[in-house]
Amino acid sequence: RVAKVSGEAWIAGSSVQAASASDNPTLHPGETVRTGRNGRVLLVRGAESILVSANSSISLPEAGRTGQTTVIQQAGSILLDVEKRNVPHFEVETPYLAAVVKGTQFRVSVQGGKAKVDVVRGQVQVSDFRSGQFALVMPGQSARASFGSSLGLHLSGAGALAPIQSGPVQAPRVMPLQTPSRGLGPLPG
């Protein structure tokens, strides 16, 4: 549900016309949240939360894996606080990488042809779509993937970095959304 809204923020999807985020207290599968240059939206589900920063766009897909929450992020930055469970149950997909967690606090940023995951607490498994590489990212560490000439997953941060492993190359489900200099505008609808 939408717990708090400030600035420019909109929700649209198959079940609703584009409207101010403050007019829609609940987000449903197939709906998108977009914020403008001064917008922020706090989404809450039980003990879990997503803070959507300015110039960001996220959506919930119509159908996901059973027992798993998936968030699709096209642009901007989101800070997630996910309930700890014994199995991976939460995923963020960007045009460049996917982050799968059992429970943690982490930030995902998509901007300028790159996606980055910064782990605050817990562990996040990050997979680069183009190379198929994946690694476990620990607190104080980051992983990034880009669309440019720098192919592969890149890790940085404090402590020993996990080994980067090889996996299958995947096609992303979403394309990046370019942010104009004046900021993102309302969703079409």
HUHU-V950255 format. One record per pair of residues at least 24 apart in sequence whose ideal C-beta (glycine too) atoms are under 7 Angstrom apart, sorted by the first residue. I is the first residue (numbers start at 1). J is the second residue. D is the distance in whole Angstrom. If there is no record, write none. Layout:
I:J:D / I:J:D
This chain:
1:25:5 / 1:26:5 / 1:27:7 / 1:44:6 / 2:27:7 / 2:41:6 / 2:43:6 / 3:42:5 / 3:43:7 / 3:44:4 / 4:42:4 / 5:41:5 / 6:39:7 / 6:40:5 / 7:36:6 / 7:38:4 / 7:39:4 / 7:40:6 / 8:35:6 / 8:36:3 / 8:38:6 / 8:39:4 / 9:33:7 / 9:35:5 / 9:39:4 / 9:41:5 / 10:34:5 / 10:186:5 / 10:187:5 / 12:187:4 / 12:189:4 / 17:189:5 / 18:186:6 / 18:187:4 / 18:188:7 / 18:189:3 / 27:60:6 / 29:60:5 / 29:61:7 / 29:62:5 / 30:60:7 / 30:62:5 / 31:59:7 / 31:60:6 / 32:57:6 / 32:59:4 / 32:187:6 / 33:58:5 / 34:184:6 / 34:187:5 / 35:76:7 / 35:184:7 / 36:183:5 / 36:184:6 / 36:185:7 / 37:183:3 / 46:83:7 / 47:83:5 / 48:81:6 / 48:82:5 / 48:83:5 / 49:81:5 / 50:78:6 / 50:80:5 / 51:78:7 / 51:79:4 / 52:78:5 / 53:77:4 / 53:78:7 / 55:179:5 / 55:183:5 / 55:184:5 / 57:177:5 / 57:184:6 / 72:173:7 / 72:174:5 / 73:108:6 / 73:110:6 / 74:110:7 / 74:174:6 / 74:176:6 / 74:177:4 / 75:110:5 / 75:176:7 / 75:177:4 / 75:179:6 / 75:184:7 / 76:110:6 / 77:107:6 / 77:109:4 / 78:107:7 / 78:108:6 / 79:107:5 / 80:105:7 / 80:106:6 / 81:105:5 / 84:122:7 / 93:172:7 / 93:173:6 / 93:174:6 / 95:172:5 / 95:174:6 / 95:175:6 / 95:176:4 / 96:128:7 / 96:129:6 / 96:145:4 / 96:146:6 / 96:147:6 / 96:172:7 / 97:126:6 / 97:127:6 / 97:128:5 / 97:129:6 / 97:145:4 / 98:127:5 / 99:124:5 / 99:126:5 / 100:125:5 / 110:176:6 / 113:146:6 / 113:147:4 / 113:148:6 / 114:144:6 / 114:146:4 / 115:144:7 / 115:145:6 / 116:142:6 / 116:144:4 / 117:142:6 / 117:143:5 / 118:142:5 / 126:153:7 / 127:167:6 / 128:152:6 / 128:153:4 / 129:170:5 / 129:171:7 / 129:172:5 / 130:169:7 / 131:169:7 / 132:166:6 / 132:167:5 / 132:168:5 / 132:169:4 / 133:164:5 / 133:165:7 / 133:166:6 / 133:167:7 / 134:165:6 / 134:167:5 / 135:162:5 / 135:163:7 / 135:164:5 / 135:165:7 / 136:162:4
